[in-house]
Amino acid sequence: MIITIIGAGNAGSACAFMAAEAGHKVRLLKTSNRITHDDHFEAMVRNKGIYCIDNTKKGHFTDSADDAEKTFQPLELITRDPKEAIEGADVVMIFIQTTYHRALAERIAKYFQDDQLVILIPGYAGSIFYNQFCDNNPIFAEGESTPNDARVVESGTVKVLFKNVRNSLSFFPATRTAEGMAIASRLFPAYNIEMSSVRKHIFESALHNPNIIVHTVGQYVMYPMLEYCAKHHPDEVPYMYRDALSTKMAWLMIEKLDAEKMAVLSALGCEPIPYLEACLFRNEQDMNQDPREVFESYKISSPPGPDSFDNRYVTEDVPMGLVLLSSLGETLGINTPECDRLIEMSGGILARDFYAEGRTLASLGLAELTREELLHFVERKELRAKI
């Protein structure tokens, strides 16, 4: 297949390599300019492809400092021209921060074609924006996490630390789920899953994005650690997974936030899967293992940092994830006090109004819909006429 990867950062670069390695023809599109990864992008242009250090070749959970051999994959096209990159592709995969979805949709959705599969990773229901600016009829899909954990380690080179065993998708409209899965299952082994494990609709995928839970709580608990290191040990950076997510406080917060997420999922007609069980599904072949023990094992491969509270774990996952959860809860009549506290405290630390910035049903153009009207829209991509 011809696969267009949009986004030349960590996840996009890794998936471009993985898709090329799997035998697909890969096009890489960079949509930002002079913001991040420009040197990395230019190195790939010069090399006409990408280098990768795939640490998963050495084991499931591998110390991030224990590097595998660097290998190379050529790419069919590396460009900043969206028309050139998108037209004629079988699949378009979008790996950008969800805060930029609406702006990017205005620029590129006009190039999407009928029956083309367009996958947003992560989504947070952002496919609604792309649909608003698209005249044709592609199949939209949303992932709840990236198929890998990766970092650009030098210009032209990405390091893969971890790959998901399974990765569920949802489709918009949900009536095109079978069509979408027939295409997606050919991309990566992680997408070749049973239909019973495919999400019912894009809001289910949004709420199963693990970053809503682990990034927001992890960063909040990590904040005093960052302040302490900055003042007393400026050459040291704490690890979010290893340090913050090893505290009792973090897991008390996770349990409360996860319960609110599951209550909203239940109200949307979805199975209320706990965070750790969803992680086990993504990460392990053997589903009989203890989910918490598997999560603890993952820490081995996690990198240090982030080194500042002002990073996308907060500035993306709070307004795009937690605010969406809160908005859905309000519409469905479900209280989300832990979610709301995290939004308010995180915004207070950064002096930002994440409710105003965030993704809500109103910002998606779905204000004042009933539960039934909302579910009808994500099922069929149409609003019921008011009587």
N, C-alpha and C positions, 0 to 999 in steps of 0.2 A: 504494500500500500504506500501511497504518498502521504507522509505525515508532516504537517506544519506545526512547529513548536513556537509559540509566542512567549518571549521572555528568555533573556540570556543570563539569568541569575543562577542560583544554586540548583533549584529543582529543574528548571528548564534545560540547563546544560546537561545535567545528569540524564534526563529523559531523552534528550537528543542523542546522546551517546548510546543509551540502551536500545532505542528504536533502531538506530543504524546498525548496531551489533546484532539485532534480531533479523536484519535483512530488509528493513523498510528503507524507502527513499525518503531522506529527511531534509526538510527546509527549516532554517532557524531565522526567526524574525525578531529584531530588537526594536521596541517601540519607544523607549525612553532615550533621551539624548543628554549626555553630560550630567547624569544623575548618579548612576551606579554601573559598575561592570563595563565601562567603555573600553578600558585597556584590554580586558578579557575578550570582549567582542572583536576588537581589532586584531588581536592575536589569532583568533579563530578564522577571521577573514584571510589573513596572511597564510595560515596553515591549510586553509580549505577544509578544515575539520576540527576535531576536538580530541584532546588527550584526557585520559581518565585513569585514576588510581582507584581500582575497585576492590576495596577491602573486604567485601562480602565473599570474594573468591577464597579468602583465608578462613572463613568461619562465620557463623550466624551473628554472634556478638563479638566484635573484634576491637581491641584497644585502638583508639583513633590515631595513636602515634606509631602503630605497627603497620607500615605501609606495604601494600602489594606492589607488583610491577606496574609501571605506567605503560598503557597501550593507547593506540590511536584509531579513530574511526573517521573517514572522510564524510562530509555532508554534501548533499546535492546543491544546496543553495544557502548562503548566509547573507542576509540583506536587511535593510531598513524600509523596504518598499512593501507595504501590506498587500497591495493588489497582486504583485508578482508572487508573493509568498502564499497567498490564500487560494487564488483561483486555480482550480484543477486538483486541489488536494482532496484526499478521501476523508482525512481526519484533521481537525485543527484542535490543538491542545493549548490552553491559555494558562500560563504560569506567571501571573503578575499579582501584586498586592491588590486585594479586593477593594481597597479604598479608591483605586483608579478605574474600577470596572465601568462606571457610567461614562467617564470621559473617553475611555478607549472604545467603548461601544459606539459612540458617535463617529469615531474615526474609521473603524474597520468593519462594522456589522454589514455595511452595504455590499461587501465583497463575498459574504457567505452565500452558498449556493444550495439549491434544493437537495435534500437528502444527505448533505454533508454532515458528518458528526462533529459537533463543536463541544469540547469538554473543558469546563472550567475547574481548575484545581488550585486552591479550594474555590468553592462557589459562593456560599453564604447567600444563595438565591439570586446571585448576580446575573444569571441567564435571563432574568426578566428584563434587565436593561438592554441586553443585546437583542432580544426579541423586539423591543420597542423601536430599534433603529434598523431593523432588517426587513427588506421587502420580499425576500424569498422564504423558503420553508425548510431550513436545516433541522436536524435533530439536536437539541441541546441536552447536555449531560453535565452533572456536577459530581465531583469527587469530594469525599470528606477529609482526605489527606493525600499528600503526594505519594507516589509509588516507592519513593526512596527518601533517605535522609542524606543530604550531600552538602558539600561546601566547595566553592571555588577557592582553590588554595594558591594558585598563581595564574597569571594571564595565560589563557588557553588551556588550562587544566582544571578539572573538577575531581574531587575525591568523594566516592560513594562509601558511606559508613554503614548503611543498613538498607535492606529492601523489604517491602511488605510481601508477605506470602499471599495475602488476599487483600483486595481493595474494592469495597462496594461502591457502586454508582447509583445515581438516580437520573431520571430523564424528564425533560420538559418539552412537550406535554407528556404526562405519564402514559398516555395511550400508545406512545411510540417506543415503549420500553423494550419489547422483543426485537424490533428493528435495530435499536441502538446497541443492544447487547450482542447481536450478531456481528456487528462491526467491532465493538470495543474488545470482545473476547479474543480477537486476533492481534491486539496490540502488544500486551504484556501478559505473562502468566498470571499476574495478580488480578487481572480483570476476568479471567476465565473461571467464573464462579457459578454456583447453582442459582437458578432464577429465584429460588426462595430466599436467597441472601441479598438480592437486589433491593434497594430502598424503594418505598412506595411513591415518594415524590421528593421534590427538591428541598422542602423544609425538613424532612427527615434527615437527609444528608447534611444539611446545615447544622442541625443540632447534634449530629454524631461527629462533627469535626472535633477531634481531640483537643485542638488548640483552645477552644472555648473553656475547657476545664484546666488543662495542664499549664498552658502559657499564662493565663490570667492569674490563677492562684499562685503558680510558681514565681512569677515576677513580683507579685505583691508581697509574698513572704520573703523574697530575696532582697527587697528594697533596703532594709536596715543592714544587711550584709554588704551591699554595695556601698552604702554610706560609710560603714566602718572601714572597709578596705581602702576606700578613697582617702580617708583621713589618716589611718594608721599603717596601712600596708599598700601603698600606691602601685607597687609592682605586681600585686596579686589580684586575680579575678576569681570570684567564687563561681561554682558550677550550679546552674539552676537545678538540673536533675539530681546531681550527686548530693548537693547541700540543702537547698531550699525544700526540695521534695522528699527529703528524709526526715522532716520535722513532723511532730504530732499536730501542730497547728495547721500545716498545709493539708493534711489528710482529713482533719475535722472540717475544714472549709470545702474540700473536694466532695466529701460525702453530702454536705448540705446543698451545694451547687448542683451536684449530679442528681439529687432527688428532685430539685426543681425542674431540671431538664427533662427527666423522665416523666414528670407529671404533665408537662406540655406535650411531649411525644404521645402519651396516652390519649390526651384530648384531641390530637390530630389523627387518631386512628392507627398509630404506629406502635410497634413493640417497644416497651421501655427497657432497652438494654443498658445495663450499668456501664460506666466508663471503662472499668478494667476488663470486663468481658468483651467489649468492643475492641479493646487493644489486643486481647488474646486472639480474637478472630483475625485481625489484620496481621499479626506478627508470627503466629505459630501454626505449623501443620497439626500438631497434637493438641486438640482442644480439651484434653483431660488434665492439663497442667494447671497449677495454681496461678490465677491471673496476676496476683500481687508479686509472686516470685518472678514471673516473666518480666513484669515492669521493672523490678529491681535489677534484673540481668541487663536490661537495655541501657542502664546508666554507664556500663563499661564503655560503650561506644559513643557516648554523648560528649560533645566538645565543651570547653569552658565558656562561661558567660551566659547571656549577654553582659557587656561591661557597663551598661547604662540602663536605667529604667525607661528612658525615652527611646524605645525601639519598637519594631513592628509586633513583637509579642504583646505589647500593650496598645500601641497606637493603631494596630489593625484589629486584633482579636477582641479588644474591648468594644470599640464602636461598631464593628461589623458583626461580631459574634454575640457578645453579651447583650448589646442593645437590641439586636434582633430577637433574642430569647425573651427579653423583657417585654418587647412589643407584642410578640405572640402571646405571652402570658396574659397581658392586659386584655387583648381581644378575646381570649378564651376564658377569662375570669379566673385565672390562676395567679396567686401571689408569688412573687419571686424576690423575697427580701435579701437573700445572700447575693444573688445576681446584682440587685440594685445597689447594695453596699459596695461591691467591687467596682461597679461603674463609677459611683460617686467618689470613692477613695482614690482610685486610679486617676480620675480626672482632677481631683484636688491636688494630688502630688505634682501633676504636670500643668496645673492651671488651665485646663481645657474642659469644655462642656461636651462630653462624649455623647450625651443624649441628643444634643443639637447636631453633632457631626455624624451620628450613627445611622446605621441601616435599620429602618423601621418599615412596617407595612405602608405607612404614609409615603415614605421616600420611594418605595417601590411602585407607587401608584395604586395601592390596594387598601386605602384607608376606608374604614367603616364597613368593611365586608363582614358578613356573618361567617361562622365556622363553615357552614355548608357552601356558601358562595366562594370562600377561599379555597376549599378543597376542590370544588368544581373547576376553578381557574387553573390550578396546578395540574389537574387531571387532563383537561381538554384545551388549555390555552385560550380560554374565552370567558368573558364575564357574562353572567346571567343577566338578562334584561330585567330591570325593576318593573314591577307591576304597579 
